[in-house]
């Protein structure tokens, strides 16, 4: 299993970051393919893309540790976060210098890791494509991004692409249990489920929320997890749903506003949870269609920066309207 790094204040995400390809918990086909590339000394330029927290950076760092010894690592690997250094200057300076120099006593190729590459400017990406072609004998690139569409086609065609999808619960649970056992965290089963629900396949988020909740409360339950991240509790959402269905406009508005103020809830989070309840409740088709359509419209307006109070009245009015729809004969 993963060896813990020294240092009591190290975040668990870094403390338990996989150090070898065998330690990675997901994307078996991708790992198998890359392992074969390394074994046969045929590593191409790589392009990893997919949502955050799915193992892209961990995979290439594990590859680098397998390719180079500890003493070689510093001189053979250049790791850059393109969201910090994203202009053409860094491509023509640091990257070009590293790519064009050979190490006298070491065979093999160097590795350049470009993290968050979708933040690079178009000029920088265009400058990079020539460097990739010119120094292929000496260098291998690994480009990492969240959005493939923000990488120019010329760079995509020069790399072997791998998509890292969100992790399934079955892939997250073994590593989560391992960290819980190592850190001796008190956690309930509903606390685990809350972590998995909030993370949506993001391993980094699971461990960060687990550590934050444990540090704040020394006990990880569903309510503690949701309170720690400011997410509405299940009981609060059930109350809001009951008010929307049964109370008049003024009472519902006052109750929801008081709850939002007391617990610091965002209307966007409330709508996301109410959306799930609407799906689970057996409404007539016309009622469900009307509610979902209105909620989608409200969420869109909130994303554009509309006033929350006005959008809350829109949500309440949608439920008030469907209460008066006559069922079909």
C-alpha positions, 0 to 999 in steps of 0.5 A, a space after each residue: 500500500 501507499 507509504 505515508 510521507 513524513 510531516 504531521 501537517 501534510 494534507 492527506 491528499 499529498 500524504 496518500 498520493 500514489 507513488 507507483 502505478 500499482 498504487 493507483 485505484 482506477 483506470 486500469 486500462 490506461 495504467 496497463 497501456 502506459 505501463 506497457 509503453 514504459 516497459 518497451 521504452 516506447 513512451 509517446 507524448 501524452 495528453 491526459 484530460 478529464 474532471 478534477 481529482 480523477 488521477 491525472 497528475 498522480 498517474 504521470 508522477 507515478 510514471 516519472 518515479 518509475 522512469 527515473 531514480 530519486 537522484 535523476 528526478 530533479 534533472 530529468 523532470 520539469 513540472 510546470 503548472 500552466 495556470 501560473 506560467 501560461 504565456 509564450 514567454 515560459 514556452 520560449 524560455 524555461 521549456 525551450 531551455 530544458 528541452 534543448 539541453 541534453 544530460 551528458 552522462 544519462 541516457 533516455 529522454 527527459 519529461 516535461 509535465 504541463 499541468 492545467 494546460 487548458 489555461 495556456 494562451 493560444 500563442 503559447 500552445 502554437 509555440 509549443 507544437 514546434 518544440 514538441 516536434 523538434 526535440 522529440 528525440 530528447 524529450 517527452 511531454 505530458 499535457 494535462 487539462 480538464 477541458 480537451 476543447 481548450 487544447 488546439 487540434 495541432 497539439 492534440 494530434 501530436 499526443 496520445 490522448 487518455 480520458 480520465 473519467 470520474 471515479 466510481 464509488 467502488 473505486 473510491 471506497 477502498 482508498 477512503 477506508 485505508 486513509 480512515 484506518 491509517 488516521 484512525 478517523 471516527 466515521 459513520 456509514 452515512 458519513 461515508 455516503 455523504 462524502 461520496 455523494 458530495 465528491 461526484 467521482 473526485 478523489 481529491 475532494 473526498 479526502 479534503 472534505 474528510 480531513 476538514 470534517 475530522 479536524 473540525 468535529 473529530 467525528 464524521 457523520 452525514 450532518 457534520 460533513 454537510 455542515 462543514 462544506 455548507 451543503 444543505 442537510 437532508 432534514 433542511 431540504 425535506 422541510 423546504 420541500 414540505 413548505 413548498 408543497 403545503 404552505 402559502 407564498 408568504 409563509 414559505 418565503 419567510 421560512 426559507 429565508 430564515 433557514 438560508 440566513 441561519 445556516 448560510 445556504 445558497 439557493 443553487 444548492 437548495 435547487 440541486 437537492 429539491 430537483 432530486 426530490 422532485 424526481 423521486 416524488 410521484 407527481 403527474 407528468 405535467 406537474 413534473 415537467 412544469 417544475 423541472 422547467 422552471 427550476 432549470 430556468 431559475 438555476 440558469 438565471 442564478 448562474 448569470 448573477 441574478 438576485 437570489 431573493 427574486 429567484 426564490 420567489 420564482 421557485 415558490 411561485 412554480 410550486 404554487 402554480 402546479 398546486 392549482 393544475 387540475 388533474 386530467 379527467 
